[in-house]
Amino acid sequence: MKKIKIVIADDQSIIRDGLKMILGMEEDLEIAGTASNGDEAFDLVEKLQPDIVLMDIRMPVCDGVLGTRKITDAHPEIKIIILTTFSDDAYIFEALKAGAKGYLLKDVQSDELADSIRMVMKGGMLIHPEAAAKVVRGLSSPQRIEDALDNTGKTEELTPRELEIVRLIGRGRTNKEISMELYISEGTVKNHITNILSKLYLRDRTQIAIYASQHKLS
């Protein structure tokens, strides 16, 4: 069994050690290394080539947003999950824009944490509805709201099937899970997602999930 290699980036040693202990108990997960900031995480990614990076937001030297951007620019195949609290709303939004595949709250249950890592590894998304709503509400500046929603298409442009897929992506479903739920092939799901991205002028699944949350579709 091929294990999922994970790098943990957090400036608090107690968090790093706790996550390492909890995740190390899972047979299919392997902690490849730990870092205390985004720069250290980037160096470890270069050296260890992990599958997943669990990234804190607020860290000295290089925070989680910049760390996420650096890693996804150089290694787009590596999936990043943001670890955060509700007080980090604006940072979460920026991290998702930078390429993170979702986020978890730091008080997440251990079994949910492991399952979430597996879900992201399979191509799923982690957009917590309550926290995502706070992200949108937290963008109080009219210009920031305009920037966040700029150039997105309208829901009315989607077909009923495409709308179903947007809802399911907003709920964190993978392509395989969507295909099983809608009784269509994974190839058909991918084609629908391509059409959705084109119609809504979005970049990737992360933005579809954010769009679903913003428009209360998930």
VENSUL-V204932 format. One record per helix or strand. SS is the DSSP state (H for helix, E for strand). FROM is the first residue (numbers start at 1). TO is the last residue. If there is no record, write none. Layout:
# VENSUL-V204932
ss->[SS & SS]
from->[FROM & FROM]
to->[TO & TO]
This chain:
# VENSUL-V204932
ss->[E & H & E & H & E & H & E & H & E & H & E & H & H & H & H & H & H & H]
from->[4 & 13 & 29 & 38 & 52 & 64 & 79 & 86 & 102 & 110 & 126 & 129 & 142 & 155 & 160 & 175 & 186 & 205]
to->[9 & 24 & 35 & 48 & 56 & 74 & 84 & 98 & 105 & 121 & 126 & 138 & 149 & 157 & 170 & 182 & 200 & 214]
